[in-house]
């Protein structure tokens, strides 16, 4: 600060500076300045503020991070305006309640006094009343605008909360998925340890057996003369306990234990209905059949590219190929570890997936970013994932051959399997003996039923349209104990009794080939190429199914 050009201001400035110098020369002022220079900021604060005030400020202090996350107020109207917008409705409700309770007289006096307010001179009463009504309407309109804005603000707040909750839900769902992946890895470790323990126990048993067989016989005293009968018995016991009879079996012939999961995945229960869980590039041609045992378990797929693939749904990876059919597989079923497949080569094969040599690989998301990028570069998205070589070589069980044309439908339960073929026959198989025990001719059964009813002169029944030449003659079937339901290309569903081999009921209604069906003790659901699904009811169905003519 310097003196100004104005002479009067220059005098004032010099006077002020002289007064300041006089104050600074005082010992008390100099001592205070010196104490401030020596004191720290903490001591200065403690000298000026009391302990309670310091504690209050410490408790009420908010860091800048919290203040930075405070949402901006997007409301156009203030809190008082919002409160004011709720008052007219309350006043109107009180007026209505007052009128209902008999306060009409008080209300009329109040309204009369309001109407008699001084207005413009020479103004008609009706005009003043109309202006008054207009002001009331404008006020109500303004309050409604405030209420509408308040509702909109509440909706935005609710949407924000829903968005935050959805984000938290996704985080917890990912955490659940990671836990299930770790759980699967721990189960795999347990199975590996069980396998090693079993192999070690067998090795110890084999070593003990070889040691006992190689033990030399005890020498006899020269004075003891063994009889001829004792010598013969000794030779027989030696031959019966020969080392060649106690040789351990090779490792390859040991039966694998079923690798069923001990834990049940529950992540799929928390997905939204209709959401896509995973997409697999499985085959190079049209898929003809698929089935799986459990959610995130094992799935088997078949296609016209003549491959039969086994998938681990938990990691979305191909386990291996089931090789043995000479043509494409048209139908299959997975039950526990057993897979039954029907092929265009007219054969049925059964497989045991518990004999597969497979261990899940590490999930992709647990790898580093560089490794994941390398894998993405190596894998062609247009090609199916490479399977494990020779991982399914021990899975084939046996083959069922009796049909003379392609197998288009099959179903097995317990030790019974029923198959349907393009040779227009149904065959019942005994899975214990591995042979066909009964053959059902669909055309003969249809002719017998038509002859019994004296309809169509014993010919193949027509249901409104000719059978589709491109459709499978036996489109679907399902068996349960002695009950068998079969859907054919003529649109009919026939219910068979496997004990007698006769058709128990014939159900019509579809105008196209039946392609799928499923039944329980109360319902029978069928689907057809006529683009319809029919549900038939009955308690139980096989006793009270009705035939429609």
Long-range contacts (C-beta under 8 A, 24 or more apart in sequence): 74-153, 74-156, 75-149, 75-150, 75-153, 76-149, 77-146, 77-149, 77-150, 81-146, 82-146, 82-150, 84-143, 84-146, 85-143, 85-144, 85-146, 85-147, 85-150, 86-147, 88-139, 88-140, 88-143, 173-267, 173-270, 176-266, 176-267, 176-270, 177-267, 180-263, 180-265, 180-266, 180-267, 180-296, 180-314, 181-314, 181-363, 181-366, 183-263, 184-261, 184-314, 184-360, 185-360, 187-261, 187-262, 187-263, 188-359, 188-360, 191-259, 192-359, 194-257, 195-257, 198-257, 199-251, 202-248, 202-254, 206-248, 209-246, 209-248, 210-243, 210-246, 210-248, 213-241, 213-242, 213-243, 213-246, 214-243, 252-394, 255-355, 256-354, 256-355, 256-356, 256-394, 257-354, 258-336, 258-337, 258-354, 259-337, 259-354, 259-356, 260-336, 260-337, 260-354, 261-294, 261-297, 264-294, 265-294, 265-295, 265-296, 265-314, 267-296, 268-295, 268-296, 278-313, 278-316, 280-311, 280-316, 281-381, 281-382, 281-383, 281-384, 281-385, 282-309, 282-311, 282-318, 282-384, 283-307, 283-309, 283-384, 284-383, 284-384, 288-328, 288-329, 288-330, 288-331, 289-329, 289-330, 289-331, 289-332, 290-332, 291-332, 291-333, 291-334, 292-334, 293-334, 293-335, 293-336, 293-337, 298-334, 298-353, 299-334, 300-332, 300-334, 300-339, 300-341, 302-328, 302-329, 302-330, 302-332, 302-341, 303-328, 304-328, 308-332, 308-341, 309-384, 309-387, 310-353, 310-356, 310-392, 312-358, 312-360, 314-360, 315-360, 315-361, 315-363, 315-364, 317-360, 317-361, 317-385, 318-384, 318-385, 318-386, 318-387, 318-388, 319-356, 319-358, 319-387, 319-388, 319-391, 319-392, 320-356, 320-358, 320-387, 320-388, 320-389, 320-390, 320-391, 320-392, 321-387, 321-392, 322-349, 322-351, 322-392, 322-395, 322-396, 323-392, 324-349, 324-396, 324-399, 325-349, 327-406, 330-406, 330-407, 330-408, 330-472, 331-407, 331-408, 331-409, 331-410, 332-410, 333-410, 333-411, 333-412, 335-412, 335-413, 338-397, 338-412, 340-410, 340-412, 340-417, 342-406, 342-407, 342-408, 342-409, 342-410, 342-419, 343-406, 343-407, 344-406, 344-407, 345-406, 346-401, 346-403, 346-404, 346-405, 346-406, 346-407, 346-421, 346-423, 347-399, 347-400, 347-401, 347-403, 347-407, 348-399, 348-400, 348-401, 348-403, 348-407, 348-410, 348-417, 348-419, 348-429, 349-396, 349-397, 349-398, 349-399, 349-400, 350-396, 350-397, 350-398, 350-399, 350-400, 350-431, 351-392, 351-395, 351-396, 351-397, 352-395, 352-397, 353-395, 355-394, 355-395, 356-391, 356-392, 356-394, 356-395, 357-388, 357-390, 357-391, 357-393, 357-394, 358-388, 358-391, 398-434, 400-429, 400-434, 400-435, 400-436, 402-427, 402-436, 402-439, 403-427, 408-472, 408-473, 408-474, 408-475, 409-472, 409-474, 409-475, 409-476, 409-477, 409-486, 410-477, 411-477, 411-478, 411-479, 412-479, 413-479, 413-480, 413-481, 416-479, 418-477, 418-479, 418-484, 418-498, 420-473, 420-474, 420-477, 420-486, 421-473, 421-474, 422-472, 422-473, 422-474, 424-473, 424-474, 426-474, 426-477, 426-484, 426-486, 426-496, 428-498, 438-498, 438-501, 440-496, 440-501, 442-473, 442-474, 442-486, 442-488, 442-494, 445-494, 445-496, 445-502, 445-503, 446-490, 446-492, 446-494, 446-503, 448-503, 449-503, 449-506, 453-549, 455-549, 460-490, 461-490, 461-492, 462-490, 463-490, 463-491, 463-492, 463-508, 463-510, 463-511, 464-491, 464-511, 465-491, 465-511, 465-512, 467-513, 468-512, 468-513, 468-529, 471-512, 471-513, 471-515, 471-529, 472-513, 472-515, 475-513, 475-514, 475-515, 475-516, 476-514, 476-515, 476-516, 476-517, 476-526, 477-517, 478-517, 478-518, 478-519, 480-519, 483-542, 485-517, 485-519, 485-524, 487-513, 487-514, 487-515, 487-516, 487-517, 487-526, 487-528, 488-513, 488-514, 489-513, 489-514, 491-528, 491-530, 493-517, 493-524, 493-526, 495-542, 495-545, 504-542, 505-542, 505-545, 505-547, 506-547, 507-536, 507-545, 507-546, 507-547, 507-548, 508-547, 508-548, 508-549, 509-534, 509-548, 510-534
